[in-house]
Amino acid sequence: MAPYVELEWGKDGYALMQQIKRLFDPEGLLNPGVIINDNPHSHIENLKPMPAADDIIDRCIECGFCEPVCPSRTLTLSPRQRIVLYRELQRRRAAGENVDATELEKTFEYQGLDTCAATGLCADRCPVGINTGDLVKQLRTAKYQKFTPIAKWTADHFATTTTLTRASLKANQIAVKVVGEKSVSKLTNGFRKLANNKTPIWLPETPQSNSHKLEESLETLVKSDKKVVYVPSCASRTMGQQSDAKDQRSLTEVTMSLIKKAGYEVIIPNGIHDQCCGMPYDSKGMTDIATQKAAQLELSLWEASYEGEYPILMDTSPCAKRSIENFTKPLEILEPTGFAGKYLMPHLDITPTDETVMLHVTCSSRKMGLENTMLKLAEQCSSNVVVPEHISCCGWAGDKGFTTPELNAAAVEPLKDQVPEGCTRGFSNSRTCEIGLSHHSGISYQSILYLVDEVSNPL
């Protein structure tokens, strides 16, 4: 039994509290200086340094609320950690230290810049709305500056760029048929290793070339008072499906079929093969080129929609989100889920398939608040829909799935174990995301429009 100790009051009882603390913690091991502190200046001493670094992130208090939704959190850094590292670099610069080419600078280039998906999901969780992705894209401007002439050429000759992309996918398709996947993988990924991972990785899920001709589809459509402007993304214009997909039609073909089934007349913007929302350039910090491409597309859509009279369907969600955020004219822009729910489903007879399917809600869809809309649409088309836990973003991030595949692998690491036995298909609304989802899940992912088209008939 502990000996009796007489407690004495101090001026305001604070001394009593200190005596009680010493009774239970004579060694001073439990939270020293935290619960009770006899230093009257403790509130202004030993503070964590938070030097000014950039207006985008200076409000960050490093609370860590952003971390659970970051696709790179288990690979390199979370948004909070990126900010901490960047602050330290800026502190050293302010102190006159030369940080260029230092170990910390090299570490930040890979862990801070190269492996950030720049999706902006962190901003939704941040109490003060900090988007660390905006900082990363700003810093990438200098990193990719030497490639600006090439990027500008591709932007000015975008139809040629997409034609070359289709040709390379076709060449890959032929090579796989002639020499087999193993040989193509060995050759391509072997060269990537020699190039210090500077070239794209080869995956079995690499899409085939899209050979569908949009103009030929327009010839078979009937005239209707119901009209929609269809903007196939550069990804869907160039990429077909992976070789083992159940439905081998390209996304452009499926979309045209579905729109026709619902009784709509399709308007394809003039010069569509030269158009791009600017996302590929924006993600690399090439803001001027991205803005230029977005402005070109907006003008084309303003004309095609008869100054906003008709809705506009963009068949991948990242393109829709970027356009909504950057366009200035009153245009109704929808990605596949929102368009299907509002404009297609009322004109279709749905017979749900009796199977279990996976559903991936892309980060752009989450940013647009479409989680429930996407789930509702999938549940109208299939008897059992599984949305995997702990995956807020797939980490494909435009082309990073090819150039920085470890980011995609880390982001969807929990996916495969959540695919139910007997499930063979998954659906989403971003063509590039579907490549990484297919690769790491063991099942084929396609646009949710494939599912809607499969289970629907005209009314």
Secondary structure as the mmCIF struct_conf table of DSSP 4:
data_model
#
loop_
_struct_conf.conf_type_id
_struct_conf.id
_struct_conf.beg_label_comp_id
_struct_conf.beg_label_asym_id
_struct_conf.beg_label_seq_id
_struct_conf.end_label_comp_id
_struct_conf.end_label_asym_id
_struct_conf.end_label_seq_id
HELX_LH_PP_P HELX_LH_PP_P1 ALA A 2 TYR A 4
BEND BEND1 LYS A 11 GLY A 13
HELX_RH_AL_P HELX_RH_AL_P1 TYR A 14 PHE A 24
TURN_TY1_P TURN_TY1_P1 PRO A 26 GLU A 27
BEND BEND2 LEU A 30 ASN A 31
TURN_TY1_P TURN_TY1_P2 PRO A 32 VAL A 34
BEND BEND3 ILE A 35 ILE A 36
TURN_TY1_P TURN_TY1_P3 PRO A 40 HIS A 41
HELX_RH_3T_P HELX_RH_3T_P1 SER A 42 ILE A 44
BEND BEND4 GLU A 45 ASN A 46
HELX_LH_PP_P HELX_LH_PP_P2 LEU A 47 PRO A 49
TURN_TY1_P TURN_TY1_P4 ASP A 55 ARG A 59
TURN_TY1_P TURN_TY1_P5 PHE A 65 CYS A 66
HELX_RH_3T_P HELX_RH_3T_P2 GLU A 67 VAL A 69
TURN_TY1_P TURN_TY1_P6 PRO A 71 LEU A 75
BEND BEND5 THR A 76 THR A 76
HELX_RH_AL_P HELX_RH_AL_P2 PRO A 79 ALA A 94
TURN_TY1_P TURN_TY1_P7 ALA A 95 GLY A 96
TURN_TY1_P TURN_TY1_P8 ASP A 100 ALA A 101
BEND BEND6 THR A 102 THR A 102
HELX_RH_AL_P HELX_RH_AL_P3 GLU A 103 PHE A 108
HELX_RH_PI_P HELX_RH_PI_P1 GLU A 109 ASP A 114
TURN_TY1_P TURN_TY1_P9 THR A 115 THR A 115
HELX_RH_AL_P HELX_RH_AL_P4 LEU A 121 ARG A 125
BEND BEND7 CYS A 126 CYS A 126
TURN_TY1_P TURN_TY1_P10 PRO A 127 VAL A 128
HELX_RH_AL_P HELX_RH_AL_P5 THR A 132 LYS A 143
TURN_TY1_P TURN_TY1_P11 TYR A 144 TYR A 144
HELX_RH_3T_P HELX_RH_3T_P3 GLN A 145 PHE A 147
HELX_RH_AL_P HELX_RH_AL_P6 THR A 148 ASP A 156
TURN_TY1_P TURN_TY1_P12 HIS A 157 HIS A 157
HELX_RH_AL_P HELX_RH_AL_P7 PHE A 158 VAL A 179
HELX_RH_AL_P HELX_RH_AL_P8 GLU A 181 LEU A 194
TURN_TY1_P TURN_TY1_P13 ALA A 195 ASN A 197
BEND BEND8 THR A 199 THR A 199
HELX_LH_PP_P HELX_LH_PP_P3 PRO A 200 TRP A 202
TURN_TY1_P TURN_TY1_P14 PRO A 204 GLU A 205
HELX_LH_PP_P HELX_LH_PP_P4 THR A 206 GLN A 208
STRN STRN1 SER A 209 SER A 209
HELX_RH_AL_P HELX_RH_AL_P9 LEU A 214 GLU A 219
TURN_TY1_P TURN_TY1_P15 THR A 220 THR A 220
HELX_LH_PP_P HELX_LH_PP_P5 LEU A 221 LYS A 223
BEND BEND9 ASP A 225 ASP A 225
STRN STRN2 LYS A 227 VAL A 231
HELX_RH_AL_P HELX_RH_AL_P10 CYS A 234 THR A 238
STRN STRN3 MET A 239 MET A 239
TURN_TY1_P TURN_TY1_P16 SER A 243 ASP A 244
BEND BEND10 LYS A 246 LYS A 246
BEND BEND11 ARG A 249 ARG A 249
HELX_RH_AL_P HELX_RH_AL_P11 LEU A 251 LYS A 261
TURN_TY1_P TURN_TY1_P17 ALA A 262 GLY A 263
HELX_LH_PP_P HELX_LH_PP_P6 TYR A 264 TYR A 264
STRN STRN4 GLU A 265 ILE A 267
HELX_LH_PP_P HELX_LH_PP_P7 ILE A 268 PRO A 269
TURN_TY1_P TURN_TY1_P18 ASN A 270 GLY A 271
HELX_RH_3T_P HELX_RH_3T_P4 ILE A 272 ASP A 274
BEND BEND12 GLY A 278 GLY A 278
HELX_RH_AL_P HELX_RH_AL_P12 MET A 279 ASP A 282
TURN_TY1_P TURN_TY1_P19 SER A 283 GLY A 285
HELX_RH_AL_P HELX_RH_AL_P13 THR A 287 ALA A 304
TURN_TY1_P TURN_TY1_P20 SER A 305 GLU A 309
BEND BEND13 TYR A 310 TYR A 310
STRN STRN5 ILE A 312 MET A 314
BEND BEND14 ASP A 315 THR A 316
HELX_RH_AL_P HELX_RH_AL_P14 SER A 317 ASN A 326
BEND BEND15 LYS A 329 LYS A 329
STRN STRN6 ILE A 333 LEU A 334
HELX_RH_AL_P HELX_RH_AL_P15 PRO A 336 PHE A 339
HELX_RH_PI_P HELX_RH_PI_P2 ALA A 340 LEU A 344
HELX_RH_3T_P HELX_RH_3T_P5 MET A 345 HIS A 347
STRN STRN7 LEU A 348 ILE A 350
STRN STRN8 THR A 353 LEU A 359
HELX_RH_AL_P HELX_RH_AL_P16 CYS A 363 LYS A 367
TURN_TY1_P TURN_TY1_P21 MET A 368 GLY A 369
HELX_RH_AL_P HELX_RH_AL_P17 GLU A 371 CYS A 381
STRN STRN9 SER A 382 VAL A 386
BEND BEND16 GLU A 389 HIS A 390
BEND BEND17 SER A 392 SER A 392
BEND BEND18 GLY A 395 GLY A 395
TURN_TY1_P TURN_TY1_P22 ALA A 397 ASP A 399
HELX_RH_AL_P HELX_RH_AL_P18 LYS A 400 THR A 403
BEND BEND19 THR A 404 THR A 404
HELX_RH_AL_P HELX_RH_AL_P19 PRO A 405 ALA A 411
TURN_TY1_P TURN_TY1_P23 VAL A 412 LEU A 415
HELX_RH_3T_P HELX_RH_3T_P6 LYS A 416 GLN A 418
BEND BEND20 VAL A 419 VAL A 419
HELX_LH_PP_P HELX_LH_PP_P8 PRO A 420 PRO A 420
TURN_TY1_P TURN_TY1_P24 GLU A 421 GLY A 422
STRN STRN10 ARG A 425 SER A 428
BEND BEND21 ASN A 429 ASN A 429
HELX_RH_AL_P HELX_RH_AL_P20 ARG A 431 SER A 441
BEND BEND22 GLY A 442 ILE A 443
STRN STRN11 SER A 444 SER A 447
HELX_RH_AL_P HELX_RH_AL_P21 ILE A 448 VAL A 455
STRN STRN12 SER A 456 PRO A 458
#
